[in-house]
Amino acid sequence: MTGKELRIFFQEHLVPSRLYKIGGRHNHRICMEKTENGWDVFFSEHKNRIGLMHFGDEASACQAMKDELRKLMELMYGVTWAGMRA
């Protein structure tokens, strides 16, 4: 999965865009950012990277971000796409 495919998945599953940022950083969002050595997934808070996870490839980073957003959606809204094939 690529970042573009992940963005489409989130749109199809009605994930509010205010919860995430793909391809950069935005305060109070789960972010996925390309680095020199791979991809990082983290929660951005006042220039801090909280819960930083580093991945060597984009597909692994996308899967981690998808998992984190699924947990957040379930916690905040009581909905999830767990068990759905996507």
Backbone hydrogen bonds, N-H to C=O, Kabsch-Sander energy under -0.5 kcal/mol:
donor,donor_aa,acceptor,acceptor_aa,energy
6,L,2,T,-2.5
7,R,3,G,-2.3
8,I,4,K,-1.8
9,F,5,E,-2.4
10,F,6,L,-2.7
11,Q,7,R,-2.2
12,E,8,I,-2.7
13,H,9,F,-1.8
14,L,11,Q,-1.4
15,V,10,F,-2.8
19,L,16,P,-2.1
20,Y,17,S,-0.9
21,K,30,I,-2.2
23,G,21,K,-0.5
23,G,32,M,-2.8
24,G,32,M,-1.4
28,H,44,S,-2.9
29,R,26,H,-1.0
29,R,44,S,-0.5
30,I,19,L,-2.5
31,C,29,R,-0.5
31,C,42,F,-3.8
32,M,21,K,-2.1
33,E,40,D,-2.6
35,T,38,G,-3.1
38,G,35,T,-0.7
39,W,55,F,-3.2
40,D,33,E,-2.8
41,V,53,M,-2.5
42,F,31,C,-2.0
43,F,50,I,-2.8
44,S,29,R,-2.5
44,S,42,F,-0.5
45,E,43,F,-0.5
45,E,48,N,-2.2
48,N,45,E,-2.1
50,I,43,F,-3.1
50,I,48,N,-0.8
52,L,49,R,-0.7
53,M,41,V,-2.4
55,F,39,W,-3.2
61,A,57,D,-1.6
62,C,58,E,-2.6
63,Q,59,A,-2.1
64,A,60,S,-2.2
65,M,61,A,-2.5
66,K,62,C,-2.7
67,D,63,Q,-2.3
68,E,64,A,-2.3
69,L,65,M,-2.6
70,R,66,K,-2.1
71,K,67,D,-2.1
72,L,68,E,-2.2
73,M,69,L,-2.8
74,E,70,R,-2.2
75,L,71,K,-2.4
76,M,72,L,-3.0
77,Y,73,M,-2.5
78,G,73,M,-0.7
78,G,74,E,-1.1
79,V,73,M,-1.2
84,M,81,W,-2.2
86,A,84,M,-0.6
